[in-house]
């Protein structure tokens, strides 16, 4: 690795600064990366990303612009095996978190977009309850789910939930699953998350 890369993410909201920085990291061309951001949320998120990827982090505040200097640690790289990086995610709602519905929908769309940039970490996305509205006709996130499916992520929707909401014939991405199969995937996955 050699040189330094500059990522100018000023004016961008999360997860864009993180995604742009991660793309530079993934290329593996620079020992040092500097990302410029102008809000504290981006500063915190990019710094956390860098630390999780084995970079030392130094931050300069220049009149409201944060220069996040990241230097790859001088240690043997210990890349996780493919099995260890597989994450199964259970999505229980078509909204992210609890609170205002409109905000929850915006956050869910942002969350799924961010996942499209994390491959090959994600192995399964399992949709339960109102989460199945995202895999069916009229979903505002079909494009993100189709992109994930194209990258090998298995998209699964609860058959009971599709039946309850009368959506079984409107499934647009992935396959139908059941509770047993879903639990088997989640309990056997090296990492499982629930949203």
C-alpha positions in Angstrom: 0.0 0.0 0.0 1.2 3.5 -0.7 0.3 7.1 -0.7 -2.7 8.9 0.7 -6.3 9.2 -0.4 -8.6 12.1 0.3 -12.3 11.6 0.7 -14.2 14.9 0.6 -17.6 14.0 2.3 -18.5 17.6 3.3 -22.2 18.3 2.9 -23.1 14.6 2.9 -25.3 12.9 5.5 -24.8 9.4 6.9 -24.2 6.8 5.6 -22.5 8.4 2.6 -19.3 9.5 4.3 -18.9 6.0 5.8 -19.6 4.3 2.5 -17.2 6.5 0.5 -14.4 5.9 3.1 -15.0 2.2 3.2 -14.7 2.0 -0.6 -11.2 3.6 -0.4 -10.3 1.1 2.4 -11.5 -1.8 0.3 -9.3 -0.8 -2.6 -6.3 -1.2 -0.3 -4.2 1.3 -2.2 -3.4 3.8 0.6 -1.6 3.5 3.9 -3.3 6.7 5.0 -6.8 8.0 4.2 -8.1 11.4 5.2 -11.9 12.0 5.2 -13.3 15.5 5.4 -16.7 15.9 7.0 -18.7 18.8 8.4 -20.9 17.2 11.0 -20.3 15.3 14.3 -22.5 12.3 13.3 -20.3 11.7 10.3 -17.1 12.3 12.4 -18.2 9.6 14.9 -19.3 7.1 12.3 -16.3 7.3 10.1 -14.0 7.2 13.1 -15.8 4.0 14.4 -15.5 2.5 10.9 -11.8 3.2 10.8 -11.1 1.7 14.2 -13.1 -1.4 13.3 -11.0 -1.9 10.2 -7.7 -1.6 12.1 -6.8 2.0 11.4 -5.4 4.5 13.9 -7.4 7.7 13.9 -6.5 11.3 14.4 -8.9 14.2 14.1 -8.3 17.8 13.2 -11.0 20.5 13.5 -10.3 23.2 11.0 -13.1 25.9 11.4 -16.0 23.4 11.4 -14.4 20.9 8.9 -13.2 17.7 10.5 -10.2 16.1 8.9 -10.2 12.4 10.0 -6.7 11.0 9.4 -6.7 7.3 9.3 -3.5 5.2 9.2 -3.4 1.5 8.7 -2.0 -0.2 11.8 1.4 -1.9 11.3 0.3 -5.4 12.1 -0.3 -8.6 10.3 -3.7 -8.4 8.7 -6.1 -10.9 10.2 -8.9 -11.0 7.7 -11.9 -12.9 9.0 -12.8 -16.1 7.2 -15.8 -15.9 5.0 -17.9 -17.9 7.5 -17.0 -15.6 10.3 -18.2 -12.5 8.3 -21.6 -13.9 7.5 -24.4 -12.0 9.2 -28.1 -13.0 9.2 -30.5 -10.1 9.8 -34.1 -10.4 11.1 -36.3 -7.4 10.1 -39.5 -7.3 12.1 -41.0 -4.1 10.7 -41.1 -1.9 7.6 -39.9 1.0 9.9 -36.5 1.3 11.7 -36.9 1.8 15.4 -39.7 3.2 17.5 -41.0 6.7 17.0 -42.3 8.8 14.2 -43.5 6.6 11.3 -42.1 8.8 8.6 -38.7 9.0 10.2 -38.8 5.2 10.7 -39.4 4.7 7.0 -36.6 7.1 6.0 -34.2 5.3 8.4 -35.1 1.9 7.1 -34.5 3.0 3.5 -31.1 4.4 4.6 -30.3 1.2 6.5 -31.0 -1.1 3.5 -29.0 1.1 1.2 -26.1 0.9 3.6 -26.3 -2.9 3.6 -25.8 -2.9 -0.2 -22.4 -1.5 0.5 -21.4 -4.1 3.1 -21.3 -7.2 1.0 -20.1 -9.9 1.4 -20.8 -9.6 5.1 -24.6 -10.2 4.9 -25.8 -13.8 4.2 -29.5 -13.6 4.9 -32.2 -10.9 5.3 -35.3 -12.4 6.9 -38.5 -10.3 6.9 -41.3 -11.0 9.5 -44.5 -9.2 10.5 -44.9 -5.8 8.7 -41.3 -6.3 7.4 -42.8 -8.2 4.5 -44.2 -5.0 3.1 -40.7 -4.3 2.0 -40.3 -7.4 -0.2 -43.7 -7.0 -2.0 -45.3 -4.9 -4.7 -45.2 -1.2 -4.0 -42.2 -1.3 -1.6 -40.0 1.8 -1.7 -36.9 -0.3 -1.0 -37.3 -3.0 -3.7 -34.3 -1.6 -5.6 -32.0 -2.1 -2.6 -33.3 -5.6 -1.9 -32.9 -6.6 -5.5 -29.3 -5.3 -5.4 -28.6 -7.3 -2.3 -30.2 -10.4 -3.9 -28.0 -10.0 -7.0 -24.9 -10.0 -4.7 -25.9 -13.3 -3.2 -27.8 -12.2 -0.1 -30.7 -14.6 0.5 -33.9 -12.6 0.9 -36.6 -14.5 2.8 -40.2 -13.5 3.8 -42.4 -15.1 6.4 -45.2 -17.1 4.7 -47.6 -16.7 7.6 -47.0 -12.9 7.5 -47.5 -12.7 3.8 -50.8 -14.6 4.2 -51.9 -12.5 7.1 -51.4 -9.2 5.1 -52.7 -10.9 1.9 -49.4 -10.3 0.1 -48.3 -13.8 -1.0 -49.1 -13.2 -4.6 -47.3 -9.8 -4.5 -43.9 -11.0 -3.5 -41.3 -9.3 -5.7 -37.9 -10.3 -4.3 -36.6 -13.4 -2.6 -38.5 -16.5 -1.4 -41.0 -17.5 1.2 -39.8 -19.1 4.4 -41.3 -20.3 7.7 -40.5 -19.6 11.4 -38.5 -22.9 11.8 -36.3 -22.3 8.8 -35.8 -18.6 9.8 -34.8 -19.6 13.4 -32.4 -22.3 12.1 -30.6 -19.7 10.0 -30.5 -17.1 12.8 -29.2 -19.6 15.4 -26.6 -21.1 13.1 -25.3 -17.8 11.7 -21.9 -16.6 13.2 -23.7 -13.3 13.8 -27.4 -12.5 13.9 -29.0 -9.1 14.2 -32.6 -8.0 14.7 -34.2 -4.8 13.6 
